[in-house]
Amino acid sequence: MRAAVLPVLIGCLAQPGYAQAEAGIDTMMSLCIPISATGTSIRAGLTESGWTAQTPQSGLQARRDLIGSQMWSFFSDATPSQRLELVDDVVIAVGASMVDPNFAEIYTHEGEVVLILSQGPNISCLWVGPEDEAFDARVAAIGGFPMGVPESTTTTAALTQTVEAGGSDWTRIENYARIDASDRTGPYPAAARLDRSPAQ
């Protein structure tokens, strides 16, 4: 099962770096952006910042909430209705992957949820939460959402970079989304994803 979900869960890896920040989206990005980040360092940093690691059993609702608001990042080419039909399948796949906490782990903190996926040098960090000032600042920092998009449409912004570190090139991809209610089963209107992997 884990091998089957790898292409979906680690398929789009890449992103940038900031200083240690408060709990919330800034904490996740600060931990995940540096090229030196590892799955172990990210998980330790979340715990130190007050995030709570969830087991496959205790984290079921958090997993449903996160996946329900993150389907745009797994299936960007699908229609909203097609994405919503696949929510349960992805929830089950992520739950199966959490059997190995070094591969997949869910964290919660004050109404926000984070999923950390790591396999070797590949890292994906997914966040869902409120559309607050911290989220808006992150979006603005990469140029903002496109203008003229109808309010009833999920809107995304992304930054892709190639970064040299330690004599190797790395790809980092930073994605943000304002998710319309018609495109999610989860309660969260804002989502972010940071992926990093060796450049191909």
N, C-alpha and C positions, 0 to 999 in steps of 0.2 A: 504493500500500500504506500509506504513512504517513497519508494522509488517512483511510483506512479505520479505522486503529486509534486515531485521535484521540479519538473518543467514549469508547472504553474506557480509554485510558491517561490522559486528562486530564479524564475525566468528573466527578470528585467533588472539585473543588479547594477547599482552605481550612485555617488554624491559628495558635497563639501564639508566645512568645519568651523565651529565657533567655540568660545570659552564656556566653561561650566556655568550652567544657569539654574534658575529655579525649576521646581517641578512643573510638568506640563510639556507642551510640544517643544519648548526650548531645551528642556533636559534631554529628551530623546534625540533631537538633532545634534546637540552638543556632544553626545556620546557616540552617535553613529557616523557623523561626518568625517572625522579624522581618518586618514588612510591607515594609521596605526591601530585603529579600533579592531577589536576581535569580539566574537560572540561572548566570550568570557568577560571581557572588560565592560562591555555594554550592559550585560546582566548585573554585574557587580555594581556598576554605577547607578542603575535604576534602583536597586535595593538600598543603596546608601542614600539615595534621594527620597526615600519613603514610598516607593512603588511596591506593591504586593504581588509576588509571583503566585499564579493560580495553577492548580492541578487540572488535569483533563476533566475531573468531576466538578471541582469548585468553580472552574472557569467556563463552564458551558454557556451561561448567559452572556458573559463578557465576550466569549468567542462569537456567539450569534450576533451580538451588537456590533462588534468590529467587522466581521465578514459582511453583515448586512449593509454596512456603509462603505465597504471597500471593494465591492464587486467591479466598479469601474476600472480599478487598477489591475484586476486579474483578467478581465474580459473587455478591454477597451473597445473592441470592434463590434461587440454584440449590442443589440438594442436593450433598453431598460427592461422590457418584459423578459427577454432571453436571459439577462443577467439574474433577475429575481428568481427565475425557475431553477437556477443552479446554486442558490445560496445554501440549501441544505447539504448538497454534495460537498461543497467546499468546507462547510463547518465540520462535517464528518472527517474529511481528509486532514484538516488542521488538527483536529482532536487526536487522530491516529498518530500524527507526527509528534505530538507532545509527549508521547511515551518516552522519547529521547529528548530531555530538556536541553541538551547541548545543541539540538537541531532547531527545535521550536518551543517557544515559551511565551505565555500571555501574562501581562502585568496590568494592574489597575491602580488608579490614583485619582481620588476626588472627581469622579464622573468622567474620567478619560481612560482609554484602553490602548495598550501597545502590544504588538506582536513582534517578537524578534526571531528571525530565521537566519541560521548561519550554517555554512558547510565549507570548511576549509577557508579560502580567502574570500568567498562569496558571502555577502551580508545583505539582508533586507530588513528594514525597520518600518513598521506600519503603525500609524497613530490615527485615532478618531477621537473627537471631542467637540467642544463648542467653537463657534466662529467668533473668537474673542480677539483682543488687541494683539496678543502674541501671534496668533494665527495670521491675522491681517498683516502684521509686520513682516512675517516670513514670506508671504506672497508678494508684498511690495518689494522686498529685497531682490526678487528675481524678475521684476518687471511688471508684476500685477496680472490679474486676469484679463483676457481679451475684452475689448470694448464691444458693446452692442449685442451681447448674448442675452436672449430672453431670460427673465427671472425663473421661468419654469423649466430651465434646462440645466443639467449638471455642467459646471464650468471648471476647466482645469488649467493649470499653469505648470510649466516644467522648465528645468535647467539641466542640461547635460554637459558634463565637463570631462576632459581627459587630463589627468594629473600625474606628474612624474614624482615618484617617491622610491627611495632605495634602489635606484637604477632600473625601475620598472614603471610602465605606464598602467594607470588604473582608470576605469570609467566610473563616474559617479553621476547618478540621476536623482534629481530632487523633484518630486511631484506634489502638487497641492490640488485639492478639489473642494468646491462648494457644491454639495450634493442635493439635488432637488428631491423632495419627498417621494416623487413618483419613481425614483431610481434607487430607492433603498428600503430595506426592511428594518434596518437598525435605526436607533433614535438620534444618531449623531449627524449634524448637518455639515461638518467639516472633517476633512481627512487629509493625511499626508503620508508620503512614502519616500524613503530614501534607500537606494540600492547602490551597492558597490561591488565591483568585481575586477579581475585583471582585464586589461584592454585586449581585445581580440585582434 
